[in-house]
Amino acid sequence: MTARKTNTEFVTDLMEFAKSGPLMQAFILEAVSQYAKRCAAVDPAVFHSPVLNGAAWHRCAVEAKAAITAHLAS
């Protein structure tokens, strides 16, 4: 039985070995960028639930949005 990949291993494999080639990297960055923008634009309370801290999720969105913006600007 094959051990399940970690999230990091899964994303790395998708970024480096996708059947669709290097376009997958642009697709993933665009997907994360768009989701981060949407999440960063709303009140953190929208995300709060018994299993998720809305403020922490919102901070992740803001951080991801800033990181991708900086990465693509360089």
N, C-alpha and C positions, 0 to 999 in steps of 0.2 A: 504494500500500500504506500502510495506517495504522500509525503507530508504536505499539508496545505501551505501555500506560500504566504508569507507575510504581505501586508498591504504594500510595503515598500518594494518587495520583490515583484509583486504583481504589476505595479505601475511601471517599474523599471523594465520589465519584460515587454510590456505594451509599448513603451516609448522606444525601446531599442530593437525589438524583433517583430513588430506588427506586420501582418501580411500586406497591409496597405502602404507599407514603407514609411519614410520619414514624415509624410503628411500627417501621420498620427500624432506627432509631437505638436504640430500647430493646432490640430483638433483638440487635444487635451488642454493645452494652454488657453485656447479660446473658450472652451467649456468651463474651466475653472474661473477664468476671468469674468465671464458673463454671470455665473452663479454668485461669485464674490461681490460683484457690483450690485446685484439684486438684494443680496442679504445685507450688505453694508448700508443700503438705502432705507431700510425699515427699522422700526423700533425693536430693540433687542427682546422686548417682552413677547413679541410675536413668536419667537422660537422657544420660549421657556415651557418646559413640561416636567413631569416627575423624573424623567431620565436625562434631561438636557438642560443645562444652564444657558438661558438665552443670551445673557451678556457675554459669556465665554464664546458661544457660537458666533456672535456678532464681531467680537474681537478677532476671531479667526478669519472672518470675511474681510475685515479691514486690513489685516496683515497680508492676506493673500493678494488682495487687490493692489496694495502698495508694492508688494514684491514683484508681481507680474508687470505692473506699469514700469517700474524701475528697470527690470530685466529687458523689456522690449524697447526701452528708450536708449539703452546703451549700445 
